[in-house]
Amino acid sequence: MRRRLAPAGQPPPTTADSAALLKPDRESGGTARAVSRRGLLGAGVGAASLGAAFAGGMGLGRSNTTSGTEAPPVPLQYPFYGEHQAGISTPAQDRLHFAAFDVTTSSKAELGALLKNWTSAAARLTQGLPAGVVGPTSGDYDAPPDDTGEAIGLPPAGLTLTFGFGPSLFEADRFGLESRRPASLQQLPHFPGDLLDPRRSGGDLCVQACSDDPQIAMHAVRNLARIGFGTVSLRWTQFGFGRTSSTASGQVTPRNLFGLKDGTANIKSDEPTYLNDHVWVKRTPDPAKAWLVGGSYLVARRINMNIETWDRQSLREQERVTGRSKAEGAPMSGGTEFSEPDFNLTGRSGEPLIADDSHVRLAHPDQNSGIRMLRRGYNFVDGNDPLGRLDAGLFFITFVTDPVTHFIPMQARLSQHDGLHKYLQHTASAVFAVPPGVAEGEFVGQALFA
Amino acid sequence: MPVRLTGYGLLVVVPASLLLMPLTAGCTGSSRSGAATPGSGTDSRHLTVRATDAACTVTPDSAPSGSLRFTVTNASSSVTEFLLLDQDQLRIVGKVEDLGPGLARDLVVTAAPGAYFSVCKPGLAGVGIRAPFSVSDSGTSLAPAASNADLVNAATTSYAAYVERQTDQLMAGTAEFMAAYLAGRDDQARALYPKARTHWERIETLERFADLDARMDLPEAELAHGELWTGWHRLEKDLWPARARGYQRLSKTDRRLYAEDLAEATEQLQTRARTTRYTTAQIANATKELMEEAATAKVTGRAEYWSRTDLWDLQANLDGARAGYEALRPLVRRQDPNLAAAIDTKMAALQKLLDRQRKGDGFASYDSVSEDGLRQLSDAVNGLSEPLSQLTAASREG
């Protein structure tokens, strides 16, 4: 038994399709552009520059500085309120704590009340405030504090909290939301090679907590879960480290656990056209579905990497299945990381330098009807399996305007033809509709639960 | 898990000492940015090659004998290749091929004292830009310079015969199995199933058979949405439906349909095996891939999900790996005796563990192996896989 592979020399299909590790490639050539940092971080962030973000990280004792920036350590924080939820086009932070919940109440009002409470807690947490108004060390001496306390003295380190609604929330006999369910909000189909663990998949609600400080991300999830007791129950969580995509043009492209640069061609936050075309949910004539306009879909896939097997592959094989050089991330057709791949350039044997089953070829927008994705994945290591192998991989997250056009076709194709696929095993899957951002005084999902 | 072999040319490279090049001991390796500047430090055996449209600059233009590393950078505007030729400019000592503009890659060769020529071929055209390169005698002892042609020939001939023999036996075993299965003698079919498959599991990783693999040996989870599932495992589920919920046994007609498809694919396999020869690189890759297969599908009990006959497959994977390795062994022993010794040891260790699981004329069910037993098998497979990952580099044709 082997994992399926395209026969040698078979041309890749030319129809639109899908997604995973390295993702669609950038259209424009040339190297990373210099961008206004204010633009990167969005209005409202004020003077916090990327340099300051790194300096802030240093202040927390981590060593992720990329340059000898001398900017003063301004605490990095992002506004909670806005047109879109934060944590999507926000420059990817270093750490992730993702949580999915099952709703245990059957009362729509109770669920609405929870979303209201979550919204106000999230607005506070992202600004570096305690989860509750009393705080971790104050209040009635005979009552537990309304914040758990492990974030005392720590800056928010760019914390964003992003909420989503799973397909199961819209099922009949639950909250009367059947008619509000967008057609594309469905569980994903089975893809070749999937070995999904239902206990790590799905969920009625999700919270994506991202921060440069893992303790801050965990603190947020913990306090939200606490607020939710009795209304929701934690279904699964995932910790992630080492963002595997850059979502801002100033960010250095990071590496995944295969040692490969990942996310070279990601949609960046300063590419509004791409964001509008490929990330935000477009206007709909159907008023019942309008609640999601300006929001997005979050697709999460837990992708285990057979890293022990990968590590035994020759550099020749590693670069061949990737289609990029391991050192620079340059396409095998030449140039630098951000050079456009030349899929037609052939070598001595007449074979293309970028192999037919290489990831770059199969995931490139040119080969996928121009489809792009904004990816925001993280590496994970969850201990080891009973056979002594690291339970490690990529927790893939993408935000797309519609999974039916922007995820399913490409994933179907990658799972059948991608040379990298044989070193991967998808072990969990989830889809959530991420409503648009809220203004002060509103709460997340208000259009559905008010 | 086949490795596609594109661009393995006739390489005459003796593997670098594992000590010198722990991870990049291939013929070529990608450049590491920030690698030590060659020529400027203590390492006189690390050279740079700058290949432009008009020049091929090797710095320095000489080196002491031993394991040499050339970091080749393509600074030209087209695809290029770099070759190191012997004095007569007939034999290729080593080469970096198909290097895209702007990219860099390492070439590692073991060079005896003497005169050589460096060649860059911008655009892969013509005789290229040639210059003399000299290797002085450093006193380092080198592998014998004798031609490996006889060993290569012996390896490819014996391995091709092995593959052919396996496909013949697979054909016979499959026929016997089918007869029982189609006659509804299911107990007999179940007994014959793992025996027949052994002959396939010994050669399953050969890239030449990748398309047939998908038709004959695809696990259910690998199916694309709406795709028809054919092959051994379709029949396996029908014979061992215990783990399937609400499974509907195949009708007699359906059984015949699937059996005929499998027979036809097996026949194609046999025909193909009769006319195929394999390069040493292909043998080496198929060999190491057999152990990767064992690690990902057999030790984990994923391959024979319904029948739990994974240990039969594991033995067959090991048999096939042994056959591939035995064919290459004289070549490997000449070029890297330490590697040969390591593979010998680890192969024997895995076999010893597997022998403990023998039962009757075959093997115990996967489910009957203790957690400890599985862990030991897994560790032994990994222990063998590690030296096997060096096999391709150590068995280059010469």
Interface residues (C-beta under 8 A of the other chain):
Chain A: M1 R2 R3 R4 L5 P7 A8 P189 H190 F191 P192 G193 D194 L195 N306 E308 T309 R312 Q313 S314 L315 R316 E317 E319 R320 S325 K326 A327 E328 A330 P331 M332 S333 G334 G335 T336 S339 L345 G347 R348 S349 E351 L353 A355 D357 P386 L387 G388 R389 A412 S415 Q416 G419 K422
Chain B: M1 P2 V3 R4 T6 G7 G9 T24 G26 C27 T28 G29 S30 S31 R32 S33 N74 V79 E81 E97 D98 G100 P101 G102 L103 A104 L124 E204 T205 E207 A210 D211 D213 A214 D217 L218 P219 A221 E222 L223 A224 H225 H233 K288 E292 E293 A295 T296 A297 V299 T300 R302 A303 E371 L374 R375 S378 D379 N382 S385 E386 L388 S389 T392 A393
